[in-house]
Amino acid sequence: TSIWSLLRIPLFRWIWIGICLSNLGYWMQTITAAWLMKDWTNGDPILVSLVQTAYFLPTVLLIVAAGTLADTFDRRRLLIFANIWMMVAAALLAVLIFMGNKDPVMLLALSGLLAVGFALNQPTQSAVVPEIVGQKNVPYAVSLYSVANNGARVLGPGIAGVLIPIVGGAALIGMNAATYVFLLAV
């Protein structure tokens, strides 16, 4: 058994691919939101820094409660709920931006709502892994999960930086919304 042998398990493989895509979209959206806030506010340092706060504060505040929910409720339904939540928040933000809305409060609010779904999703995803791969394979699964998370943290901002001037912020945020569709299908 190697780390990559777990990808032979169809359900784990598809979930892992979905996690890679959705995490990549999430990190692309965080950079896109900061970029948009810079443009909309002429680089106001407080508002630009509040974008990162909107993405990370819900996770800090809710992650323990979300872990408890993951241990209490049906994890599959909780994952579906969290991914629908994130998809709707991202899609709504993309549509509003596409329609010309440049309200910084709207950007912060919808970014925060997306982060609430992210906070709910993360511990639930982690709790599902042993059920899929079995206890003996958990270390390998955790390693692959780390590759998905850290790879997205590294690649997402770079990809966003290249694509924002080409396709625009609304399209990138829309791409993030679309990544949740794949994960929901799995």
Disulfide bonds with the S-S distance in Angstrom:
none
